Amino acid sequence: MHVILLLPNVIQRQVAEHQIIICQGETGSGKTTKIPQFFLDSPLLSDGKMIAITQPRRIAAITVAQRVADERKERCVFLFYLH
C-alpha cells in the first residue's frame, strides 16, 4: 500500500490552508501519482482550478500523466510541454 493513501484528509487540509506545501517521501510512496488524484474528486479543485505536476524531463511528465489516467481508468486526452 502507498503510504500517501493514509493521509488524504491531512494533505487536502494543508492545501486548503496554505498557498504552498512541500511533500517529501520515499520513492514509491505515491507523491506524484496519488496526491493529484486526491484533488481530482475534491471540492478544492473547482472553479476551473487545475493540477500541475512538474518533472525534470518531458517523458517523465508524460509518463506520470498517463499513469494517473490509467489508475483512474480514464483516457489522457491531451498533454503539452512548455520549455
C-alpha positions as a Python dict, from the first residue, in 0.01 Angstrom:
ca = {
    (1, 'M'): (0, 0, 0),
    (2, 'H'): (118, 351, -78),
    (3, 'V'): (189, 541, 245),
    (4, 'I'): (31, 854, 95),
    (5, 'L'): (-307, 676, 83),
    (6, 'L'): (-323, 701, 462),
    (7, 'L'): (-311, 1082, 453),
    (8, 'P'): (-563, 1224, 203),
    (9, 'N'): (-751, 1435, 459),
    (10, 'V'): (-430, 1573, 607),
    (11, 'I'): (-293, 1668, 265),
    (12, 'Q'): (-622, 1823, 149),
    (13, 'R'): (-645, 2029, 469),
    (14, 'Q'): (-289, 2158, 426),
    (15, 'V'): (-359, 2261, 66),
    (16, 'A'): (-678, 2439, 174),
    (17, 'E'): (-493, 2630, 447),
    (18, 'H'): (-164, 2713, 271),
    (19, 'Q'): (-60, 2852, -66),
    (20, 'I'): (242, 2622, -90),
    (21, 'I'): (304, 2280, 57),
    (22, 'I'): (602, 2052, 9),
    (23, 'C'): (552, 1678, 23),
    (24, 'Q'): (857, 1468, 93),
    (25, 'G'): (852, 1091, 92),
    (26, 'E'): (1029, 779, -15),
    (27, 'T'): (1035, 665, -376),
    (28, 'G'): (714, 476, -446),
    (29, 'S'): (517, 641, -165),
    (30, 'G'): (263, 790, -408),
    (31, 'K'): (365, 1156, -402),
    (32, 'T'): (348, 1200, -778),
    (33, 'T'): (58, 973, -873),
    (34, 'K'): (-168, 956, -568),
    (35, 'I'): (-173, 1316, -439),
    (36, 'P'): (-312, 1460, -767),
    (37, 'Q'): (-589, 1201, -754),
    (38, 'F'): (-695, 1321, -407),
    (39, 'F'): (-781, 1654, -567),
    (40, 'L'): (-942, 1538, -890),
    (41, 'D'): (-1253, 1445, -692),
    (42, 'S'): (-1216, 1715, -428),
    (43, 'P'): (-1417, 2038, -398),
    (44, 'L'): (-1081, 2216, -370),
    (45, 'L'): (-1040, 2165, -744),
    (46, 'S'): (-1344, 2362, -854),
    (47, 'D'): (-1386, 2688, -1042),
    (48, 'G'): (-1150, 2588, -1324),
    (49, 'K'): (-853, 2516, -1097),
    (50, 'M'): (-601, 2270, -1236),
    (51, 'I'): (-337, 2030, -1113),
    (52, 'A'): (18, 2078, -1238),
    (53, 'I'): (284, 1814, -1193),
    (54, 'T'): (640, 1904, -1277),
    (55, 'Q'): (908, 1658, -1374),
    (56, 'P'): (1265, 1724, -1484),
    (57, 'R'): (1212, 1554, -1821),
    (58, 'R'): (924, 1569, -2068),
    (59, 'I'): (898, 1191, -2093),
    (60, 'A'): (864, 1170, -1714),
    (61, 'A'): (578, 1422, -1715),
    (62, 'I'): (401, 1232, -1993),
    (63, 'T'): (451, 903, -1811),
    (64, 'V'): (307, 1045, -1488),
    (65, 'A'): (0, 1186, -1665),
    (66, 'Q'): (-61, 855, -1840),
    (67, 'R'): (-13, 659, -1516),
    (68, 'V'): (-268, 872, -1329),
    (69, 'A'): (-515, 835, -1616),
    (70, 'D'): (-460, 459, -1625),
    (71, 'E'): (-510, 424, -1248),
    (72, 'R'): (-836, 617, -1277),
    (73, 'K'): (-940, 414, -1584),
    (74, 'E'): (-959, 737, -1780),
    (75, 'R'): (-806, 848, -2106),
    (76, 'C'): (-525, 1100, -2118),
    (77, 'V'): (-675, 1331, -2379),
    (78, 'F'): (-402, 1589, -2426),
    (79, 'L'): (-58, 1677, -2299),
    (80, 'F'): (152, 1980, -2362),
    (81, 'Y'): (504, 2075, -2279),
    (82, 'L'): (646, 2422, -2223),
    (83, 'H'): (1018, 2487, -2214),
}
